[in-house]
Amino acid sequence: MLAERIDAARRSNMINGGLGPSSAGAQPPPPPPTPPPAPPRVTVIPSTALANVRPETRALVALSYPLWPLALLALLDAKGSLAVRRQAWQALGFNAGMWGFGALLSAIAAIPVLNFGALALLPFLVPVWIVASVVYAFRVWSGDDVSVPIVSDWVDARMPSPTTSN
C-alpha cells in the first residue's frame, strides 16, 4: 500500500516525453582532455639581425642616429649586411624628417595668424630629437631592430626583404 502510493507520486511528477538522453541511463560524456602545456616561448633571432653584426659596425650604426654623417659611412661599407644598411637608411630618414619638421614649424611660425601653435612647439623639437636619437642609438647598440614610425615603412618599401633568397 505504501509502495503503491510512492509509485503513484513518482508517476505524477514525471514530465511527459522523458528527460532527454540522461533518462535512458546513459552516462554523461567525459570532459575533454586537457591540452598539454605549451612549450616556453623561444625568440629566434634571424641571421640578418643586428645582434649578429660586429660590435664596431653596430656602434657605427647606433651613433648614426645622433650623428647623421656616420650613416653615410655605414652605407659605404661593402660588407655591410642588410640590417646595417636598413638601420643606416632609417637614421638618415629620421634626421631628415626631424629637420623637415623643424623647417615646417619655422615656416608656419612665419605666418601671422598660425604662428602661436608653431611657436609653442618649436622649442620642444630639439629636446625631442635628442631623446629620440639617444633611445634609438641604445636600442641599435643592444642589437634590437629599431622601427622609426614613418621612416621604417618608407625604407621597408624600398629595400629587399631579408627573408627572400636570391
N, C-alpha and C positions, 0 to 999 in steps of 0.2 A: 503494500500500500504506500509506504513512504517512497519506495523506489519508483512507483508509477507517477507520483506527484513530481519527483525530481526530474524524471524523463519528460513529463508534460511541460514543466517550466523551461527545460532546455529547448524544447521544440518551439515554444512561443517566443524565445529570444533569438532564434536563428534568423538571419537575413536571407530573404529569398534570392536564389541564384548562387549561393555559396560565397565564399570569401576570397576567391581568386586562387592563384596557384598554390598558396600555402595551405588551403583547405584540404588538398589531396594528400597532405602529409609529406610533401617534398621539403627537403632541406633548403635553406636559403643559399644562394650562390656564395662560393668562398670569396673573400676580399681579394682584390687584385694584388699580385706580388709587388713587393716594394722594389723600386729600381735600385740597382747597385749605386753606391756613392760615386759622384763624379770625380774623375781624376783631378789633381791640382792643376791650376792654370799655369802653363809654361809660356813665357813670352819668347817668341822666336825672332831674332834679330836678322834681317836679311843681310846678305853678303855685301850689299852696296851701302849699308848704313854707315853713319859717321863713327860708330863705335869701333869699327874695324880699320879706320884710317889712322895713319901715323900721327902721333901727338903734335908734331911740328905743323903738319898740314891742318890739323883740327884747330890749332891755335891761330894759324893764319886766317882761316875762315871765320873763327869766332871774333877775332879782332877786326874783321872787315865790316861788322855791323857798326861799331862806333867810328871806325876809320875807313871810309869807303875806298880809298885808293888800294888798300890791301886786297879788296875783292878783285880788282883788275889783275893783281899778281896771281891770285888763286886761279883765275881763268886762264892765265898764260901757262900754267903747269901742264905739260904734255901728258904726264902720267896721272893727272887728277881724275878721280872716279866721278861717276855721275852724281853721287850725293854731294861731293865737294863742289862741283860746278853748279848744282841746283842751289846750294846754300850761298854761293858767291853771287849768283844772279838775284837771289832773294835779298841779299844785303844791299846790292846796288839799287834794286827796286824800292826797298824800304827807305833808303836815304833819299832817292829821287822823289818818292812820294811825300816824305816829310818836307822836303824843300818846296815841292809844288803846292802842298797845303799851306805852307807859310807864305808863299807868293800869292796864293788866292786870298788868304786872310788879309794880307797887306793891301791887295788891290781893292777888296771890299771896304777896308778901313779908309780908303781914299774917297769913297762915295759919301757925301754928306749925310744922307738920311740913314744909311745902313751901317755906318761906322761904329755905332755903340756896341753892337753884338760882336763885331770882329775885333774891336779894341779890347773887349773883355777877354777874348780867347787868346789873343796874340801873346801875352806874357807867359801863358802856360805851355806854349808849343815847345820851347827849348827844354824845360824840365821833363815833359812827356817823352821827347826824343831821347834824352839822356837815359831815363829809366828804362824805356823800351829797348834801346840798343844794348844796355848792360844786361838786361834779362835775357835777351836773345843770344848775346855772346856767351853767357854762362851756360845756357841750355845747349848750345852747339858744342862748347868745350866739353860738356859732360857726355856728349855722344847722342843727345836727343835729336830727333828730326823736327826742326822748327818750322812752324807754319804761320807765316805773316798773313793776316786776314785777307787782304785784297791781292797782294803781290803773289802769294802762293798759287792762286788759281791761274793767274796770268802766266807764271813760269811753268806750271804743270801743263798748260795747253801748248807750250812751245818746245818743251823738252821731251825726248822719248821716254817711255815708261821703263823703269828699271826691271820690270818683270818680263818684258818681251826679250826673246833671244833672237839674235840676228844670225 
